[in-house]
Amino acid sequence: MGALICHKEKIGKGYRAFRHQAQAFELEKQKLKWEIFCSKKGREMEKERPLKERMELENERMKELELINPQHQRSKSDPSIITG
């Protein structure tokens, strides 16, 4: 009877060790997926950066033009100025 209990304990310990290894494997998979996701997002952001910078420069130029020529801005926002 003692040998049977000892054998069951070994099986239980082996099963727990296996479960821990399986959990560690799942965590590694999740970590890898997260790293792939972050890397992909980082590349997308780098690709979009020049477009964002260009749009910011265009907005600055438009603001400068509005300061230089306020009539230009009013004519864009009020169509009655154009038609008289």
NORNORNOR-V266645 format. One record per residue. N is the residue number from 0. RES is the residue in one letter. SS is DSSP state (@ for helix, = for strand, . for the rest). PSI is psi in degrees with one decimal (NA if undefined). NEAR is the number of other ideal C-beta (glycine too) atoms within 10 Angstrom. Layout:
BEGIN
N_RES_SS_PSI_NEAR + N_RES_SS_PSI_NEAR
END
This chain:
BEGIN
0_M_._-39.0_5 + 1_G_@_-37.7_6 + 2_A_@_-35.0_7 + 3_L_@_-42.4_8 + 4_I_@_-43.3_9 + 5_C_@_-41.8_10 + 6_H_@_-42.0_10 + 7_K_@_-38.5_10 + 8_E_@_-41.3_10 + 9_K_@_-42.5_10 + 10_I_@_-43.9_10 + 11_G_@_-44.1_10 + 12_K_@_-41.0_10 + 13_G_@_-39.8_10 + 14_Y_@_-42.4_10 + 15_R_@_-41.7_10 + 16_A_@_-41.9_10 + 17_F_@_-43.2_10 + 18_R_@_-41.6_10 + 19_H_@_-41.4_10 + 20_Q_@_-39.5_10 + 21_A_@_-41.3_10 + 22_Q_@_-41.8_10 + 23_A_@_-40.4_10 + 24_F_@_-43.8_10 + 25_E_@_-39.8_10 + 26_L_@_-40.4_10 + 27_E_@_-40.1_10 + 28_K_@_-44.5_10 + 29_Q_@_-40.9_10 + 30_K_@_-44.4_10 + 31_L_@_-43.7_10 + 32_K_@_-41.8_10 + 33_W_@_-42.5_10 + 34_E_@_-39.5_10 + 35_I_@_-44.2_10 + 36_F_@_-48.1_10 + 37_C_@_-41.2_10 + 38_S_@_-43.6_10 + 39_K_@_-45.1_10 + 40_K_@_-39.8_10 + 41_G_@_-42.3_10 + 42_R_@_-40.7_10 + 43_E_@_-42.7_10 + 44_M_@_-40.2_10 + 45_E_@_-36.7_9 + 46_K_@_-35.0_9 + 47_E_@_-16.8_10 + 48_R_@_-47.6_10 + 49_P_@_-38.4_9 + 50_L_@_-43.9_9 + 51_K_@_-44.1_10 + 52_E_@_-40.6_10 + 53_R_@_-41.2_10 + 54_M_@_-37.5_10 + 55_E_@_-41.4_10 + 56_L_@_-41.1_10 + 57_E_@_-40.2_10 + 58_N_@_-40.9_10 + 59_E_@_-43.5_10 + 60_R_@_-40.9_10 + 61_M_@_-41.2_13 + 62_K_@_-41.2_11 + 63_E_@_-42.9_10 + 64_L_@_-38.4_12 + 65_E_@_-35.0_14 + 66_L_@_-38.3_9 + 67_I_@_-43.8_8 + 68_N_._82.1_11 + 69_P_@_-26.1_10 + 70_Q_@_-35.5_9 + 71_H_@_-43.7_11 + 72_Q_@_-41.8_14 + 73_R_@_-36.8_12 + 74_S_@_-30.2_13 + 75_K_@_-36.3_12 + 76_S_@_-20.4_7 + 77_D_._99.6_10 + 78_P_@_-19.5_8 + 79_S_@_-25.4_7 + 80_I_@_-38.9_11 + 81_I_@_-45.4_9 + 82_T_@_-17.1_6 + 83_G_._NA_4
END
